[in-house]
Amino acid sequence: MARPLTLEDLRSNDVEDEAQGTWVNQGTARAFAAALSALLIATFVISRSGEALDIQGTTTDMAPGRASEECINISYGGTIVPVDLTMKAEITGDLAPFLDVVIERGPSGGFGDCDGFVSSGLVFDGTLDELARNRLELERFFNQSDSRTYRVRFALQDREEALGRAASVGFIWEVKPV
């Protein structure tokens, strides 16, 4: 607990230096806390938006030759810019080596709706198993209003080893300051 200052304390350089050091430490701590809070909020906003992508529900009745796709629109509303957007897939089950995944980015398309999606580039092309082993560096957002749509397409391989297997996938979207 701090003690009250006296006239003698004000004349002393030790107290003045101590008070100045405390002010710098508190100021630094406040700035750090504000930056950390903004980053956590930005990460939370991006991570929560991933819940709308429900690939598991759409791939229940997949068959070879019949791909399933979903789109998700990611927009950044944080105050820290620039930030890098990354995505990681978490999987369960043993079907992942037999599911081909193609992820594309585009400037248009809807949230959960791929009508009007136009691809501007390939992000990933491989199996779900390979996707789960990598963190994809997707995008650098330079402004608070930046957004991008991603189309995720799953195709079941026509292989006998895939019979009777199942898998589910969850995507984790994150932003990190540059």
C-alpha positions in Angstrom: 0.0 0.0 0.0 1.3 3.4 -0.9 2.0 6.0 1.8 1.0 9.6 1.4 3.6 12.0 0.0 5.1 14.7 2.3 6.8 17.9 1.4 10.2 16.2 2.1 9.3 13.4 -0.4 8.6 15.9 -3.1 12.1 17.4 -2.6 13.7 14.0 -2.8 14.9 12.8 -6.2 14.5 9.2 -5.1 10.8 9.5 -4.8 10.5 11.4 -8.1 12.5 8.8 -9.9 10.5 6.0 -8.3 7.3 7.6 -9.2 8.4 8.2 -12.8 9.5 4.5 -13.0 6.2 3.4 -11.7 4.4 5.6 -14.2 6.4 4.1 -17.1 5.7 0.6 -15.9 2.0 1.2 -15.5 1.8 3.0 -18.9 3.6 0.1 -20.6 1.4 -2.4 -18.8 -1.8 -0.5 -19.9 -0.6 -0.4 -23.6 0.3 -4.0 -23.5 -3.1 -5.0 -22.0 -5.0 -2.9 -24.5 -3.1 -4.5 -27.5 -3.6 -8.0 -26.1 -7.3 -7.3 -25.5 -7.8 -6.1 -29.1 -5.9 -9.2 -30.4 -8.0 -11.6 -28.4 -11.2 -9.9 -29.5 -10.0 -10.1 -33.2 -9.0 -13.7 -32.8 -12.4 -14.5 -31.2 -14.3 -12.8 -34.0 -12.5 -14.8 -36.7 -12.6 -18.1 -34.7 -16.3 -17.8 -34.0 -17.2 -17.2 -37.7 -15.8 -20.7 -38.5 -18.7 -22.3 -36.8 -21.1 -21.5 -39.7 -19.1 -23.8 -42.0 -20.9 -27.1 -41.5 -19.1 -29.5 -43.8 -19.8 -32.5 -41.4 -23.5 -32.1 -42.0 -23.1 -31.9 -45.8 -20.8 -34.9 -46.2 -22.8 -37.5 -44.3 -24.1 -39.2 -47.5 -21.0 -38.7 -49.7 -20.2 -41.1 -52.5 -17.3 -41.2 -55.0 -18.0 -38.9 -57.9 -20.3 -36.6 -55.9 -18.4 -33.8 -54.3 -19.7 -31.6 -51.4 -18.8 -28.0 -51.0 -19.4 -25.1 -48.7 -18.3 -21.5 -48.6 -17.4 -19.2 -45.7 -16.9 -15.5 -45.8 -14.2 -14.3 -43.3 -14.1 -10.6 -42.5 -11.7 -8.9 -40.2 -13.2 -6.3 -37.7 -10.2 -5.9 -35.4 -8.3 -2.7 -34.8 -4.8 -4.1 -35.2 -3.6 -4.1 -38.8 -2.0 -5.7 -40.7 -2.7 -9.3 -39.5 -2.2 -12.7 -41.1 -5.2 -15.0 -41.3 -4.4 -18.7 -40.8 -6.5 -21.8 -40.7 -6.0 -25.2 -39.1 -8.1 -28.3 -39.5 -8.8 -30.7 -36.6 -10.1 -34.1 -37.6 -11.4 -37.2 -35.9 -12.0 -40.6 -37.5 -10.2 -42.7 -40.0 -11.7 -41.5 -43.3 -9.3 -38.5 -43.7 -6.7 -40.2 -46.0 -9.6 -41.0 -48.4 -11.1 -37.5 -48.6 -9.7 -35.1 -51.2 -10.0 -31.5 -50.2 -9.7 -28.4 -52.4 -9.8 -24.9 -50.8 -10.0 -21.8 -53.0 -10.2 -18.1 -52.2 -12.3 -15.5 -53.9 -13.6 -12.0 -53.5 -17.3 -12.9 -53.6 -19.7 -15.5 -52.5 -21.9 -15.9 -49.5 -21.6 -17.2 -45.9 -22.6 -20.9 -46.2 -23.6 -20.3 -49.9 -21.3 -20.7 -52.9 -23.7 -19.1 -55.4 -21.7 -16.4 -57.1 -18.3 -17.7 -55.9 -15.5 -16.9 -58.3 -12.1 -18.4 -57.5 -9.1 -16.0 -57.5 -6.6 -18.7 -56.4 -6.0 -22.1 -55.0 -5.1 -22.4 -51.3 -4.9 -26.1 -50.8 -5.2 -29.3 -52.8 -4.7 -32.6 -51.1 -6.3 -35.1 -48.6 -8.0 -34.1 -45.4 -5.2 -36.0 -43.6 -2.6 -33.7 -45.2 -4.7 -30.6 -44.4 -4.8 -31.6 -40.7 -1.0 -31.8 -40.6 -0.5 -28.2 -41.8 -1.5 -24.7 -40.7 -2.4 -22.7 -43.9 -1.2 -19.2 -44.2 -4.2 -17.7 -46.0 -4.3 -14.0 -46.2 -2.9 -10.7 -45.0 -5.6 -8.2 -44.0 -4.5 -4.6 -44.1 -7.7 -2.9 -43.2 -10.5 -3.4 -40.7 -13.0 -4.0 -43.4 -11.1 -6.7 -45.4 -13.0 -9.9 -46.2 -12.5 -12.9 -48.3 -14.6 -16.0 -49.2 -13.2 -19.5 -49.1 -14.8 -22.5 -50.9 -14.0 -25.9 -49.4 -14.8 -28.9 -51.6 -14.6 -32.5 -50.4 -14.6 -35.5 -52.7 -14.5 -39.1 -51.5 -11.9 -41.3 -53.3 -13.3 -44.4 -55.1 -11.3 -46.9 -53.0 -12.5 -50.0 -51.2 -10.4 -49.1 -48.1 -12.7 -46.1 -47.6 -15.8 -48.3 -47.0 -17.2 -48.2 -43.5 -15.0 -45.3 -42.3 -16.0 -41.9 -41.0 -14.4 -38.6 -40.2 -15.4 -35.2 -38.9 -13.5 -31.9 -39.3 -13.5 -28.6 -37.5 -11.7 -25.5 -38.8 -9.9 -23.0 -36.5 -9.5 -19.6 -38.1 -6.9 -17.2 -36.4 -5.4 -13.8 -37.0 -2.0 -12.8 -35.8 -0.4 -9.4 -35.9 2.4 -9.0 -38.4 
